[in-house]
Amino acid sequence: MAQIIGARTPQTGDFDTPVPGLGFFRRESPAPPAVCMVEPSIVLVAQGAKQMWVGGEAYPYDTSRFLITSLDVPANSEVRVASPDRPCLGLVLKLDVRVLAELIAQGSLPPHRDRPVGVGVGIGVATPAILAPFGRLLELLDEPEAIPVLAPLIHREIHYRLLMSDQASRLRQIASVDGQGHRIARAIDWLKLNYASPLRIDELAARVQMSAPTFHHHFRQLTAMSPLQYQKWLRLNEAKRLMLSEHFDAAAAAFKVGYESPSQFSREYSRLFGAPPKRDIEELRGGARGTEAPRQGLASPA
């Protein structure tokens, strides 16, 4: 896997592949934690080591352990082991909750006693049964005409293997239509579309058929944030994108994402990113913090 990924990642960065939902990453030096949004996905490291920080807790992973996320989780991604001679190489595969739900509904999986799993991110053991279909998926890159036919089958097998893994409870929590995790996922989908609108917890809780206290409890349990903190995170990251990619000034970006006070926006931006908006964007454009902008959905934009 490291050979295949290395050959297709010519420099430090994140790279799409012809296989839908599959991306590669390459890092050539250790790097401190960087803000990112991790979509429901599995992250495998083929060489080197990384670490994800969620809610102040560290989730280290390497060639023997994979990272899995069952929700859109705000996090910080850290590169722990990497060098120009032996770069940190890996892949990200987006998970499909519908496929998980279908597999569970078929009833062919062994009985499973679900238990509370806390936040929607975990570390699993990279067993041969999980790694084998990933190897076949990567081999399809040399057979592009077969990707439309075979990739969906392998993708489904990977989901099955994950439902048989030590991370099954985490995935079942989100895939179960009647479960609290599924309702929180629906609330997150709403927040991602309506982050600039005023947030009324009672209304959002009612939208996903939960009481406000229960909604608040489960939201914080799964994301390590309150709903208001989550909305703030979405707003600040979208404002950063607007300033960096669309050349908005700080005040215009603040109003665009729903802030009424540019000074409040500046204070909260500084707390999240470690510098005021103007200085942060100038440093990013000048390369003082690296040469890449984060990509939505990739778990390793450090």
C-alpha positions in Angstrom: 0.0 0.0 0.0 2.8 2.4 0.8 4.4 1.8 -2.6 1.1 2.5 -4.4 0.3 5.6 -2.4 3.9 6.9 -2.6 3.9 6.5 -6.4 0.7 8.6 -6.7 1.6 11.4 -4.3 4.6 13.2 -5.8 4.8 15.8 -3.1 3.3 16.8 0.3 -0.4 17.2 0.0 -3.8 15.6 -0.3 -4.7 13.8 -3.6 -8.0 12.6 -5.1 -8.1 9.3 -6.9 -10.3 7.9 -9.7 -12.0 5.7 -7.0 -15.0 7.6 -5.6 -14.6 8.6 -2.0 -10.9 7.5 -1.9 -8.1 10.0 -1.3 -4.4 9.8 -0.5 -2.2 11.9 1.7 1.6 12.5 2.0 3.5 14.4 4.7 7.3 14.7 4.7 7.8 16.1 8.2 6.2 16.1 11.6 3.6 18.9 12.1 1.7 20.3 15.0 -2.1 19.8 15.2 -4.0 21.6 12.5 -7.8 22.3 12.5 -9.8 20.1 10.2 -13.3 18.7 9.7 -13.4 14.9 9.5 -16.3 13.4 7.6 -17.5 9.8 8.3 -14.5 7.9 7.1 -11.8 5.4 7.8 -8.1 6.6 7.7 -5.3 4.1 7.2 -1.6 4.9 7.5 0.6 2.8 5.3 3.8 4.4 6.5 4.6 6.8 9.4 2.2 7.8 12.2 -0.5 10.4 12.9 -2.7 11.6 15.7 -6.2 13.1 15.9 -7.3 15.4 18.7 -11.0 15.6 19.5 -12.3 17.3 22.6 -8.9 17.4 24.2 -8.4 13.6 23.8 -5.7 12.1 21.5 -6.3 9.3 19.1 -3.0 8.0 17.8 -2.9 5.7 14.8 -0.2 4.1 12.6 0.3 1.0 10.4 -1.3 -1.2 13.0 -4.3 0.9 13.9 -6.9 2.8 11.9 -8.9 5.9 12.7 -12.6 5.8 12.1 -15.2 8.6 12.4 -18.9 8.0 12.3 -20.0 11.7 12.3 -18.7 15.0 10.9 -16.3 15.8 13.7 -14.3 19.0 14.2 -10.8 17.9 15.1 -7.1 18.7 15.0 -4.8 16.5 12.9 -1.2 16.0 13.9 1.7 14.3 12.0 3.9 12.4 14.4 6.3 10.4 12.3 7.4 11.5 8.9 10.6 12.4 7.0 11.5 13.2 3.4 13.1 9.7 3.1 10.2 7.9 4.8 7.1 10.2 4.4 3.9 9.6 6.2 1.6 8.0 3.6 -2.0 7.0 3.9 -5.5 6.9 2.6 -9.0 8.2 3.5 -12.1 6.4 2.5 -15.5 8.1 3.1 -18.1 5.8 4.7 -21.6 5.5 3.4 -24.1 5.3 6.2 -26.7 3.9 3.8 -24.6 0.9 3.1 -24.0 0.3 6.8 -27.8 0.5 7.4 -28.5 -1.9 4.5 -26.0 -4.5 5.8 -27.4 -4.3 9.3 -31.0 -4.5 8.0 -30.2 -7.7 6.0 -29.8 -9.5 9.4 -26.8 -11.5 8.1 -24.4 -10.1 10.7 -23.9 -12.0 14.0 -25.8 -10.8 17.1 -24.1 -7.8 18.5 -24.7 -6.2 21.9 -24.3 -2.5 21.5 -22.7 -0.5 24.2 -22.3 3.3 24.7 -19.2 4.4 22.7 -19.0 8.1 23.5 -17.6 10.5 20.9 -18.0 9.6 17.2 -14.3 8.8 16.6 -12.3 5.8 17.6 -9.2 3.7 16.9 -9.5 0.1 15.6 -7.1 -2.7 15.0 -6.0 -3.0 11.3 -6.5 -6.7 10.9 -5.7 -8.6 7.7 -9.4 -9.0 7.1 -9.8 -5.2 6.9 -6.5 -4.5 5.0 -7.2 -7.1 2.3 -10.1 -5.3 0.5 -8.2 -2.0 0.7 -5.3 -3.7 -1.1 -7.7 -4.8 -3.9 -9.2 -1.3 -4.0 -5.8 0.2 -4.6 -4.9 -2.3 -7.3 -7.9 -1.1 -9.3 -6.0 2.1 -9.9 -4.0 0.2 -12.5 -7.2 -1.1 -14.0 -9.3 2.1 -14.4 -11.9 0.5 -16.7 -12.8 -1.9 -13.8 -13.4 0.8 -11.2 -17.1 1.5 -11.9 -17.9 -2.2 -11.7 -15.6 -3.5 -8.9 -15.1 -0.5 -6.6 -18.7 -0.5 -5.3 -18.4 -4.2 -4.4 -15.1 -3.7 -2.6 -16.5 -0.6 -0.9 -19.4 -2.7 0.4 -17.0 -5.4 1.6 -15.0 -2.8 3.6 -18.2 -1.6 5.3 -19.0 -5.3 6.2 -15.6 -5.8 7.6 -15.9 -2.7 9.7 -19.2 -3.9 11.1 -17.4 -7.1 12.1 -14.5 -5.2 13.7 -13.9 -3.8 17.2 -15.5 -0.5 16.0 -18.9 -2.1 15.1 -20.7 -0.4 18.0 -19.6 3.0 16.9 -20.9 2.5 13.4 -24.2 0.8 14.5 -24.9 3.8 16.7 -25.0 6.1 13.7 -26.6 3.7 11.1 -29.5 2.7 13.3 -32.4 4.9 12.1 -34.1 4.8 15.5 -31.0 5.6 17.4 -29.8 8.8 19.1 -26.7 8.8 17.0 -28.6 8.9 13.7 -30.7 11.8 15.0 -27.6 13.8 16.0 -26.2 13.1 12.5 -29.4 14.6 11.0 -29.0 17.6 13.2 -25.4 18.0 12.0 -26.5 17.9 8.4 -29.0 20.7 9.2 -26.3 22.8 10.9 -23.9 22.4 8.0 -26.6 23.8 5.7 -27.8 26.6 8.0 -24.7 27.6 10.0 -25.3 31.3 9.2 -28.8 31.3 10.7 -29.6 31.9 14.4 -29.5 28.6 16.3 -32.5 27.8 18.5 -31.8 24.5 20.4 -35.4 23.7 21.1 -36.3 24.0 17.4 -33.4 21.9 16.3 -34.1 19.3 18.9 -37.7 19.1 17.9 -36.6 18.8 14.2 -34.8 15.5 15.1 -37.6 14.4 17.5 -35.6 14.8 20.7 -36.1 16.8 23.9 -33.7 19.7 24.3 -31.8 18.3 27.3 -31.5 14.9 25.6 -30.4 16.4 22.3 -27.8 18.6 24.1 -26.4 15.7 26.0 -26.1 13.3 23.1 -24.7 16.0 20.8 -21.9 16.8 23.2 -21.2 13.2 23.9 -20.8 12.4 20.2 -19.0 15.5 19.0 -17.2 16.7 22.2 -18.9 20.1 21.5 -22.2 21.8 22.3 -24.4 22.6 19.3 -23.5 26.3 19.7 -19.8 25.5 19.7 -20.3 23.3 16.7 -22.1 26.1 14.8 -19.3 28.5 15.8 -16.7 26.1 14.5 -18.5 25.9 11.1 -18.9 29.7 10.9 -15.2 30.4 11.6 -13.9 27.8 9.2 -16.2 29.0 6.4 -15.1 32.6 7.1 -11.5 31.5 6.8 -12.2 29.9 3.5 -14.0 33.0 2.2 -11.0 35.2 3.2 -8.4 32.8 1.8 -10.1 31.6 -1.4 -12.5 34.4 -2.3 -10.6 37.4 -0.9 -13.3 38.6 1.5 -12.1 41.1 4.2 -12.6 40.0 7.8 -15.7 42.1 8.4 -17.4 40.9 5.2 -16.6 37.3 6.0 -17.9 37.8 9.5 -21.3 39.1 8.3 -21.5 36.5 5.6 -21.3 33.6 8.1 -23.8 35.1 10.6 -21.8 37.2 13.0 -23.2 40.6 13.9 -20.1 41.9 15.5 -16.7 41.9 13.6 -14.9 42.4 17.0 -16.5 39.3 18.4 -15.6 37.4 15.2 -12.0 38.5 15.5 -11.8 37.3 19.2 -13.3 33.9 18.4 -11.2 33.5 15.3 -8.0 34.2 17.2 -9.0 31.7 19.9 -9.5 28.9 17.3 -6.7 29.6 14.9 -4.1 31.3 17.1 -3.9 34.6 15.3 -6.3 37.5 14.2 -8.0 37.0 10.9 -5.9 39.4 8.8 -2.5 38.1 10.1 -3.6 34.5 9.8 -4.6 34.9 6.2 -1.5 36.9 5.3 0.7 34.1 6.8 -1.2 31.4 5.0 -0.8 33.2 1.7 2.8 33.8 2.3 3.5 30.2 3.1 4.5 30.8 6.7 2.2 28.0 7.8 2.7 25.6 4.9 1.7 25.6 1.3 -1.6 23.8 1.4 -5.1 24.8 2.3 -7.2 22.2 4.1 -9.5 20.1 2.0 -13.0 19.5 3.2 -13.5 15.8 4.2 -9.9 14.7 4.4 -8.8 13.7 7.8 -5.3 14.8 7.4 -4.9 18.4 6.3 -2.0 19.0 8.7 
